Amino acid sequence: MDKTAHWENVYQTKSSTEVSWYEPDPKQSLDLILEAAGEKRGRVIDVGGGQSFLVDRLLDSGFKQVAVLDISNAAIEATKARLGERASRVEWMVADITQAESLGEFDVWHDRAVFHFLTDQVDRKRYIELLKRSLPIGGHFIVGTFAKGGPEKCSGLQIRQYDAATMHAELGASFEPVESSEYLHTTPTGKSQLFFFGVYQREN
């Protein structure tokens, strides 16, 4: 099964509240995004947004442009249906992030739990090259992945664990670390998952 088929199957067979990454209130991500955006509240993209409730919070926060990308069309359509009329205020993208050539330009790029699925070095290189094309100098990259000591698989797929040192090594000299932390996420079944969150600013 290819990546797209895998994620379409996940979102077609499970409700938004059944998946392990479900968060009724994505406070960790929103706080980091608002801190990075400051008063400007310009252009933000949520990569791997799926059926996350983060898009609702971003619209509530007054961003000028909100975009959501996911590999699953089923996930995007479900979120659009949930938002109703407010869905028209969002730019929706259905794409494999490792295959996309251009997404436009954003002040803040947020990714909670896509990057850790990129176990192939070529895919990670493509992702980072697209990230650099999409973020201007001074823009912020906010990433959440499974931390060292966290889960080794998710949704039946192998993942890569990160900490501050390994994430900075992946991103390279174009990104300056701003802050990092660990965050304990509780799944709908009550399991704890240790996440790493990092905030990076585009330097060159």
Buried (B, 14 or more C-beta within 10 A) or exposed (E): EEBBEBBBBBBEEBEBEEBBBBBEEBEBBBEBBBBBBEEEBBBBBBBBBBBBBBBBBBBEBEBEBBBBBBBBBBBBBBBBEBBEEBBEEBEBBBBBBBEBEEBEBBBBBBBBBBBBBBEEEEBBBBBBEBBBEBBEEEBBBBBBBBBEEBBEEBBEEEBBBBBBEBBBEBBEEBBEBBEBBBBEBEBBEEEEBBBBBBBBBBEE
